[in-house]
C-alpha cells in the first residue's frame, strides 16, 4: 500500500503545475509608408521624396502593464512609469519583456557604426548605393571611396572571421517566403498595399495579467499586459540611430585603426523616452494581450514631433 | 522490504544537517554585527585631509562566515550632514588573475606569479536612507529593496539603495570583486536624516574563515580620498586603506556581544599581518616597474632560507598561528602552462 502511495506521489510530482504561463507570442507590425519616406536634397538643390525600406530603423516592441495616451507622460503614447527616485533619471517603465524587428549590426567600417540594421538591405551593393544616394559615400580606413558591395562583404568576412552572409546577418540571406529567390521580399518588412508589414515573435514570454481580477482564466480572458513599441528612425543629418551606443560593442584594433562597432543601449525598453526623438514612429493604439494565442497587428502610426 | 527502504530513506533525510556547507565559526567572532562608533553610538563622518587623519579614522574589523543560509555582514548608521559623505571599504587583501601566456606582454609580466587565492575575501557595500533598510542591526541582514506594484498588481522589486544605485552593473565601485576596495559617495545627504550602511559578506577567506576589513566614513567625495591615498587606478585603490589584513588571533571572549573592532591605525597596527602593507604597496605599483613579481620571488626565497614553507590553504588553529609562514603570493608550482591546451 505504501509502495503504491509512493508511486502515486512520484507520478503526481511529474504533473505538478507551477502556474507559469510562458508562451511564444506572435503577431505582425505595420508601418505606414510615411515612416520610410524622406525628402532628399538632390545635387541641384531640388527635393525628391524617397520611400525606401532602408529608412526603417530598429523596431522595439515591449509588453507593459499599461500605456498612457499622448500628452499624459510624454508628447506621444508612452508606457506607464514606476517611481522616479534618482535625480535626472526618469522613472522606469518596467517592461515584462520584448523583442526587436531588425537589430543593430556592424557594417565593418567606421563609417557604418550605428547606421546598420539587419533585415533592411537586399544585397551588399545596395548598402554602398544607398549611402551614395544619400550623399554620404562610404570610405575605407584610408579615406578611399568604397567602390562596391564586394569590398564591404570581404571586409566583414575578414574582420568578423565568417564565411557566409547568414553569419553577418546584414543582407537578405534566406528564402523566407519560399519563392526560391532571395530578394527584397525576404527582408523584415514587406510592402502590402500602401503599408509595410513584418512578423515578430517574443520568445518564451512570461505572461502577466491583472492580479486583482477575479472569475477569469489567465492567458485566456483575464486582462493581460499591453504590447507597445516604436521605430527608431535614422537621424536626419547623420543617419545614426539614437538607440545605438557608438562607444561600445566589438572593438576592432588593427594597426592604425581603433573602432567600435556600436551596440544597442541596454535600457531601451526600460527608459524609452530617453531614446525616442523627433521623426520616430510610435504605436498609438497598444494591444491589450488577454489571450496568449492571439496574433495582433500593431500599427506604428504616431510620428513623434 | 520496499516499505522499510522508504522509511530508511526518510530517516536518513531527517539526519542530514548540511553543516559542511557552512564555514567554520570562530568563537566570539560575529557573522552579523552592528558597528558602532568608538565609545558607542552613531558614526560621524570624519574630516580627512591628511594621510594621518585617514589612518586615524580607519576602523579595522572582522566578520565570521554566515552560519545560516541568510546573508552575513555588518551594518552601521550615521546622520546625514547635508553634504557628500564617502564610505570606503577594503576587504583583505588583494587578488589578481595570473598571466599564463608563454610570452606575456610588458603589461602582464608583473602578473605572471600566481595569487594566494586562499587569503582573500569579499564584501559588498550598500548604503541608503535607514527608512528603506529592511534588516535588523546585529540580528538579520536585509537590503534596501522595496516592492513597487504596477497597474496590473504585480510586484516589482526596486532597490532604493543610494550606494550603489545600479547594483549588478559591472564596473560599479561599490560591488567590486574579491579582495578589491569598494567605495561609494552618498551625494548631498539629507541633513539630520539617518542613513544605514551595509557591508554584506560575499565570501570569507578560505585559509582562516575570518574576513578582516578596513572601513572609513569621511566627509566629502570619495575621489578626494583616492587622491589623498595617491591612487589613480582601480589597482592603486588598494593602497588608500592599508593594513586591513589582520592576524586571526584568539579573541578576548567567546561571546560575540563582547567583540569590538580596532579604531584607528594605532590600535590595529600590532595586529596587522607583517609585510601585508609592503605587499599591497607592491601590488599598487605606484612606483613603475615589475615589482610585484620581485616581491613574490623574494618572499619565496626568504621563507626557504628560514627553513619554513608557505601556508596557503591551511585552516589555521588559534594556537598555531605562525605569521612567518604567511605568503601573499601563490604557489608557483600551480601555474598552468601557457595557452589553451
Contacts between the chains, C-beta under 8 A, distances in Angstrom:
chain1	res1	chain2	res2	distance
A	2	B	2	7.6
A	2	B	3	4.6
A	2	B	6	6.3
A	3	B	2	4.8
A	3	B	3	6.5
A	3	B	6	7.7
A	6	B	6	6.0
A	65	B	150	4.0
A	65	B	151	4.5
A	65	B	152	4.5
A	65	B	154	7.1
A	66	B	151	4.8
A	66	B	152	7.5
A	80	B	150	7.0
A	80	B	151	5.7
A	82	B	148	5.1
A	82	B	150	7.2
A	82	B	156	6.6
A	82	B	158	6.7
A	83	B	148	6.3
A	83	B	158	7.3
A	85	B	158	7.4
A	85	B	160	6.0
A	86	B	165	6.0
A	92	B	158	7.9
A	94	B	148	7.7
A	94	B	150	6.2
A	94	B	156	5.1
A	208	B	152	6.0
A	208	B	154	5.5
A	209	B	152	6.5
A	210	B	152	4.9
A	210	B	153	6.1
A	211	B	152	6.4
A	211	B	153	3.3
A	211	B	154	6.2
A	212	B	153	4.8
A	223	B	152	7.3
A	225	B	152	6.8
